[in-house]
């Protein structure tokens, strides 16, 4: 547990106050409708003395949309955004931020032009070779479809919030750290006995098997299948001189970054620049052929079929397509592919016979696990387990009968239980345990992980303060909404 925490400690320090999502490339997404009169034409809401502009709302929505899209590897769609009420999430977030901005105003906090300029200059997204580059700054804003004025107004709000958070920041004291450390590093001396499920002893009852299939048959579906006619456009060979490649690099320099997200020089990015330049020119030919196929002036040259779980084909390109659609060319195997979709076989519930082999596996798993749990339960008071000594949440050790992953899961769940004796069922094993002794505080562990514990204790205290403050501000500031779905 603690090893994981240490490895990922930058993610564990909870960002209580503000989450700044990179705006570059977020774009804007269509949503909602406005309910406004002439006096409200530029606002979606008013909180206290501050109005929330349409542009601020759009930017917050787009940032959240880009965030969820990145989390889902580009699978997040407008339909999913509508289902989860992303516009309401964005509106709630910006209303909360605006309440805090009102509070900062009431405390007399402000942001100077010097504060804003210093922040922009220090932003690595706008730097070239470690120095602020105005052209990079303007290009980033242009690509995000946001004006410098709007961006800088939003930045002022972020800086003001940061000033507020710094002013209200609470530091953890020794008691806080000891308390958190005790919960993390509590040690139990445990004896265990490992039992393993036995699927071979399961007798299959055909009636029960059919009954299980009837209850769960929607879990057993055929895979969607796409039949299509295609034309593959080979990458064109472009004999471009260095001047042309340099111009292309300058137009797209933000795309060429190393593993640390630093901009690559033209020399370091040259091979990628050549490839992208060739693809750009290939796309022109691909679009020309696409238009011919769409108009019926040309025919696809081959056919292929793919299943929805294909790892060798960008199936996401086909998700919203219908039979008969001709899709715009997309990158495929270093070239471009044009697809004319013939048929889409949607997933169907398998028949009992089609699903039977998989249903048997689930049946055996359920039956063997039930028998295993019953056996473990009957042995709790009589088990003579093996004493494995003191363990804590970060303990790593080899235990007979358990893999490393199984032992980690057992430890995690053990420290969630309040029972001195009992059993924990894993995937196909059960561990009967008996806690024989307990230690609440390990001062050496506290010292070893003091920095991590301090950061997390700070985050917890400030998280609670943030919640309490927002509850108080909701009573102080009136909210007028001009936006509706």
C-alpha positions in Angstrom: 0.0 0.0 0.0 2.6 2.5 1.1 5.0 1.5 -1.7 2.2 2.3 -4.1 1.5 5.6 -2.3 5.1 6.6 -2.5 5.3 5.7 -6.2 2.2 7.8 -7.0 2.5 10.4 -4.3 2.1 13.3 -6.7 -1.4 12.0 -7.4 -2.2 11.4 -3.7 -1.9 15.0 -2.7 -5.5 15.8 -3.4 -6.0 19.0 -5.3 -8.8 20.3 -3.1 -9.1 23.8 -4.4 -8.7 23.9 -8.1 -8.1 21.5 -11.0 -6.4 23.2 -14.0 -6.9 21.1 -17.1 -4.7 21.9 -20.0 -6.8 23.8 -22.5 -4.6 23.3 -25.5 -6.5 21.3 -28.2 -9.7 21.1 -26.1 -11.8 22.9 -28.7 -15.5 23.6 -28.1 -18.4 21.2 -28.0 -22.0 21.9 -28.8 -24.4 21.7 -25.9 -27.5 23.0 -24.3 -29.5 26.1 -24.9 -29.6 29.6 -23.3 -32.6 31.1 -21.6 -31.6 34.8 -21.5 -33.2 38.2 -21.9 -31.3 41.1 -23.4 -29.7 42.1 -20.1 -28.3 38.6 -19.7 -27.1 38.0 -23.2 -23.4 37.5 -22.2 -23.9 35.5 -19.1 -25.1 32.0 -18.1 -25.4 32.9 -14.4 -24.7 35.5 -11.8 -23.1 34.6 -8.4 -23.0 37.4 -5.8 -21.4 40.4 -7.6 -19.8 38.3 -10.4 -21.4 37.2 -13.7 -20.3 34.0 -15.4 -19.8 34.6 -19.1 -20.8 32.3 -21.9 -17.2 32.0 -22.8 -16.1 30.9 -19.3 -18.8 28.3 -19.3 -17.8 27.0 -22.7 -14.2 26.9 -21.7 -14.9 24.9 -18.5 -17.2 22.5 -20.4 -14.5 22.0 -23.1 -11.8 21.4 -20.5 -13.9 18.8 -18.7 -14.9 17.2 -22.1 -11.2 16.9 -23.0 -10.4 15.5 -19.6 -12.9 12.7 -19.9 -12.0 12.1 -23.5 -8.3 11.6 -22.4 -9.4 9.2 -19.6 -11.3 7.1 -22.1 -8.6 7.1 -24.8 -10.8 9.2 -27.1 -14.0 7.0 -26.6 -15.9 9.8 -24.8 -18.7 11.1 -27.0 -21.2 13.9 -27.0 -23.9 11.3 -26.2 -22.0 10.1 -23.1 -21.5 13.7 -22.1 -25.2 14.3 -22.3 -26.0 11.2 -20.3 -23.7 12.2 -17.4 -25.0 15.8 -17.5 -21.5 17.2 -18.2 -23.0 20.7 -18.7 -24.4 20.6 -15.2 -21.1 19.4 -13.8 -19.3 22.3 -15.6 -21.9 24.8 -14.4 -21.7 23.6 -10.8 -17.9 23.8 -10.9 -17.7 27.3 -12.2 -20.4 28.4 -9.8 -18.4 27.1 -6.9 -15.2 28.8 -8.2 -17.2 32.0 -8.6 -18.4 31.8 -5.0 -14.8 31.6 -3.9 -13.8 34.5 -6.2 -16.5 36.6 -4.5 -15.1 35.6 -1.1 -11.6 36.6 -2.3 -13.0 40.0 -3.4 -14.5 40.5 0.0 -11.1 39.8 1.6 -9.5 42.5 -0.5 -7.4 40.1 -2.6 -6.6 41.1 -6.2 -4.4 40.2 -9.2 -2.1 42.6 -10.9 -1.0 42.6 -14.5 2.5 41.7 -13.2 1.1 38.6 -11.5 -0.6 37.5 -14.8 2.5 38.2 -17.0 4.7 36.3 -14.6 2.4 33.3 -14.7 2.2 33.3 -18.5 6.0 33.6 -18.9 6.6 30.7 -16.5 4.1 28.4 -18.3 6.2 25.7 -20.1 3.4 25.3 -22.7 4.4 28.7 -24.0 8.2 28.3 -24.0 10.7 27.4 -26.6 14.1 26.3 -25.3 13.2 27.4 -21.8 12.1 30.9 -22.7 8.7 32.4 -23.3 7.8 32.6 -27.0 4.9 34.9 -28.0 4.3 33.0 -31.3 3.9 29.7 -29.4 1.5 31.5 -27.0 -0.6 33.0 -29.7 -0.7 29.7 -31.7 -1.8 27.7 -28.6 -4.7 30.1 -28.0 -5.6 30.1 -31.7 -5.8 26.4 -31.8 -8.0 26.4 -28.7 -10.2 29.1 -30.3 -9.8 31.4 -27.3 -8.8 35.1 -27.5 -5.8 36.4 -25.5 -8.2 38.7 -23.6 -10.5 35.8 -22.6 -7.6 33.6 -21.7 -6.0 36.3 -19.6 -9.3 37.1 -17.8 -9.7 33.4 -16.9 -6.1 33.2 -15.8 -6.6 36.2 -13.5 -9.4 34.2 -11.8 -7.2 31.2 -11.4 -4.4 33.3 -9.9 -6.9 34.9 -7.5 -8.1 31.5 -6.4 -4.6 30.4 -5.8 -4.0 33.5 -3.6 -7.1 32.7 -1.7 -6.1 29.1 -1.2 -2.6 30.1 -0.1 -4.1 32.5 2.5 -6.4 29.9 3.9 -4.0 26.9 3.7 -3.9 24.8 6.9 -0.8 22.9 7.9 -0.9 19.5 9.6 0.4 19.3 13.1 2.2 16.4 14.8 -1.0 14.9 16.1 -2.6 14.9 12.6 0.5 13.2 11.2 0.6 10.6 14.0 -3.1 9.9 13.6 -2.8 9.4 9.9 0.4 7.4 10.3 -1.3 5.1 12.8 -4.1 4.3 10.4 -1.6 3.6 7.6 1.0 1.7 9.6 -1.1 -0.2 12.1 0.4 -3.7 12.5 -1.4 -7.0 13.1 0.2 -10.2 14.1 -1.8 -12.8 12.1 -2.1 -16.5 11.6 -3.7 -17.7 8.4 -4.8 -20.9 6.7 -5.3 -20.9 2.9 -8.1 -22.9 1.3 -8.4 -23.4 -2.5 -11.6 -23.8 -4.5 -12.1 -27.2 -6.2 -14.0 -26.8 -9.5 -13.5 -30.5 -10.3 -15.8 -31.5 -7.5 -18.7 -29.5 -9.0 -21.5 -31.6 -10.4 -23.3 -29.8 -13.2 -27.1 -29.8 -13.0 -28.5 -29.1 -16.5 -31.6 -27.4 -15.1 -29.6 -25.1 -12.9 -27.3 -24.4 -15.8 -30.2 -23.3 -18.0 -31.6 -21.3 -15.1 -28.3 -19.4 -14.7 -28.2 -18.7 -18.5 -31.8 -17.4 -18.4 -30.8 -15.0 -15.6 -27.6 -13.8 -17.2 -28.0 -14.4 -20.9 -27.7 -10.7 -21.6 -24.0 -11.1 -20.5 -23.4 -13.5 -23.4 -23.5 -11.6 -26.6 -22.0 -12.1 -30.1 -19.5 -9.4 -31.2 -20.5 -6.6 -33.5 -19.1 -7.3 -37.0 -18.4 -4.7 -39.7 -18.3 -5.8 -43.3 -16.8 -3.2 -45.6 -15.3 -2.3 -49.0 -12.1 -0.4 -48.8 -9.4 1.4 -50.6 -6.0 1.9 -49.1 -3.9 4.9 -50.1 -0.2 4.2 -49.8 1.9 7.0 -48.4 3.2 9.2 -51.1 6.9 9.8 -51.4 7.6 13.5 -51.0 11.0 14.9 -51.9 10.8 18.0 -49.7 13.8 20.2 -49.1 14.8 21.3 -45.6 13.2 24.7 -46.0 9.8 23.2 -46.7 10.1 20.8 -43.8 11.2 23.6 -41.5 8.1 25.6 -42.5 5.9 22.6 -41.7 7.7 22.1 -38.4 7.1 25.7 -37.4 3.4 25.4 -38.3 3.1 22.3 -36.1 5.9 22.7 -33.6 3.5 22.1 -30.6 3.0 18.5 -31.8 6.7 17.5 -31.4 7.5 16.9 -27.8 9.7 14.4 -25.9 8.6 12.1 -23.0 8.9 15.1 -20.6 6.5 17.1 -22.8 9.3 19.5 -23.8 9.3 20.8 -27.3 11.7 19.1 -29.6 14.1 21.0 -31.8 13.7 20.7 -35.6 16.8 18.4 -35.8 15.4 16.0 -33.1 11.9 16.0 -34.6 13.1 15.7 -38.2 12.1 12.0 -38.8 8.6 12.6 -37.4 8.3 15.8 -39.4 9.1 13.9 -42.6 6.5 11.2 -41.8 3.8 13.8 -40.9 4.6 15.9 -44.0 4.2 12.8 -46.2 1.0 11.9 -44.5 -0.4 15.4 -45.0 0.3 15.1 -48.7 -1.1 11.6 -48.8 -4.3 12.8 -47.2 -4.9 15.1 -50.2 -4.8 12.1 -52.6 -7.0 10.2 -50.1 -9.6 12.9 -50.0 -9.7 13.1 -53.8 -10.3 9.4 -54.0 -12.9 9.5 -51.2 -15.0 12.1 -53.1 -14.8 9.9 -56.3 -16.1 6.8 -54.3 -18.8 8.9 -52.6 -20.0 10.2 -56.0 -19.9 6.7 -57.6 -17.1 7.8 -59.9 -14.8 5.1 -58.5 -15.1 1.9 -56.6 -13.3 0.5 -53.6 -10.5 -2.0 -54.5 -10.9 -4.6 -51.7 -13.1 -5.9 -48.9 -12.5 -6.7 -45.3 -14.4 -7.6 -42.1 -13.5 -6.7 -38.5 -15.0 -7.5 -35.1 -15.6 -4.8 -32.5 -12.8 -6.0 -30.3 -10.1 -5.9 -33.0 -6.8 -4.6 -31.8 -5.3 -4.3 -35.3 -8.0 -2.0 -36.7 -9.1 1.5 -35.4 -12.7 0.3 -34.8 -13.6 3.6 -33.2 -13.7 5.1 -36.7 -16.7 2.8 -37.4 -18.7 3.3 -34.2 -21.2 5.8 -35.5 -21.3 4.7 -39.1 -24.3 3.1 -40.8 -24.5 0.7 -43.7 -23.9 2.5 -47.0 -21.8 5.3 -45.4 -18.6 6.2 -47.1 -16.2 7.3 -44.4 -13.6 10.1 -44.8 -10.1 8.7 -45.0 -8.4 8.0 -41.7 -4.8 7.0 -40.9 -4.2 3.3 -41.2 -0.9 1.4 -41.4 1.2 4.5 -42.3 -1.3 5.5 -45.0 -5.0 6.3 -45.3 -8.0 4.0 -45.6 -11.3 4.8 -47.2 -14.2 2.7 -46.1 -17.6 2.0 -47.6 -19.6 0.2 -44.9 -21.7 -2.7 -46.3 -23.3 -4.2 -43.2 -23.1 -3.9 -39.5 -24.0 -7.1 -37.5 -24.9 -5.8 -34.1 -24.4 -7.9 -31.0 -27.1 -10.4 -30.3 -27.8 -12.6 -27.3 -26.2 -16.0 -27.8 -28.4 -19.1 -27.8 -28.1 -21.4 -24.9 -26.0 -23.8 -26.9 -23.7 -21.0 -28.2 -23.2 -19.7 -24.7 -23.1 -23.0 -22.9 -19.3 -23.4 -22.6 -19.0 -19.9 -21.0 -22.1 -20.5 -18.8 -20.5 -23.7 -17.5 -17.4 -21.8 -16.4 -19.5 -19.3 -14.5 -21.6 -22.1 -13.0 -18.5 -23.9 -11.8 -17.0 -20.7 -10.4 -20.2 -19.8 -8.5 -20.7 -23.4 -7.1 -17.0 -23.9 -6.1 -16.9 -20.4 -4.5 -20.0 -21.1 -2.5 -18.6 -24.4 -1.3 -15.3 -22.7 -0.5 -17.0 -20.0 1.6 -19.1 -22.5 3.5 -16.0 -24.5 4.3 -14.1 -21.4 5.4 -17.0 -20.3 7.6 -17.2 -23.6 9.3 -13.5 -23.7 10.1 -13.0 -20.1 11.6 -13.1 -21.3 15.2 -11.2 -24.5 14.7 -8.5 -23.5 12.2 -4.8 -23.8 13.3 -3.3 -21.4 10.9 0.4 -20.5 10.3 1.7 -17.5 12.2 3.1 -15.1 9.5 4.1 -12.4 12.1 3.3 -8.7 12.1 2.0 -7.2 8.9 0.9 -3.7 7.9 -0.6 -2.2 4.8 2.7 -1.9 3.1 3.9 -5.4 3.9 5.4 -7.5 1.1 6.2 -11.1 1.8 6.0 -14.6 0.3 3.2 -16.7 1.8 2.6 -20.3 0.9 -0.5 -20.7 -1.1 -0.9 -17.1 -2.1 0.6 -15.2 -5.1 2.0 -11.7 -4.4 -1.1 -10.1 -5.8 -3.4 -12.3 -3.7 -1.4 -11.5 -0.6 -1.7 -7.8 -1.3 -5.5 -8.1 -1.7 -5.8 -10.1 1.5 -3.8 -7.5 3.4 -5.9 -4.6 2.0 -9.1 -6.3 2.9 -7.8 -7.5 6.3 -7.3 -3.9 7.4 -10.8 -3.0 6.4 -12.4 -5.6 8.7 -13.3 -5.1 12.3 -13.4 -8.8 13.2 -10.6 -10.4 15.2 -11.3 -13.8 13.5 -12.8 -14.5 10.2 -12.2 -15.4 6.6 -11.6 -13.4 3.3 -12.7 -14.9 0.0 -10.4 -14.1 -3.0 -11.0 -15.2 -6.6 -10.6 -18.9 -6.1 -9.2 -19.1 -2.6 -10.3 -18.3 1.0 -7.9 -17.1 3.8 -9.0 -17.9 7.3 -7.3 -15.4 9.7 -6.8 -14.8 13.4 -5.4 -11.5 14.6 -3.4 -12.4 17.7 -1.7 -9.1 18.5 -1.9 -5.5 17.4 0.5 -2.5 17.3 -1.0 0.9 16.6 2.0 3.2 15.9 5.3 2.6 14.3 7.5 5.7 14.9 10.1 4.5 12.4 7.5 4.3 9.6 6.2 7.8 10.6 9.7 9.1 10.1 10.3 7.2 6.9 7.1 8.5 5.3 6.9 11.9 7.1 6.8 14.0 3.9 4.1 11.9 2.3 2.0 11.7 5.4 2.4 15.5 5.9 1.1 16.2 2.4 -1.8 13.9 2.8 -2.7 15.2 6.2 -2.6 18.8 4.8 -4.8 17.7 1.9 -7.4 16.1 4.2 -7.5 19.2 6.5 -7.8 21.6 3.6 -10.4 19.3 1.9 -12.6 19.5 4.9 -12.0 23.3 5.2 -12.9 23.7 1.5 -16.2 21.8 1.9 -17.2 23.8 5.0 -16.3 27.1 3.3 -18.4 26.3 0.2 -21.4 25.4 2.4 -21.1 28.7 4.2 -20.7 30.6 0.9 -23.8 29.0 -0.6 -25.7 30.8 2.2 -24.0 34.1 1.6 -24.1 34.5 -2.1 -27.3 34.4 -4.3 -27.1 32.5 -7.5 -29.2 33.5 -10.6 -29.2 31.0 -13.4 -29.9 32.0 -17.0 -28.9 28.7 -18.6 -31.1 25.6 -19.1 -30.8 22.3 -20.9 
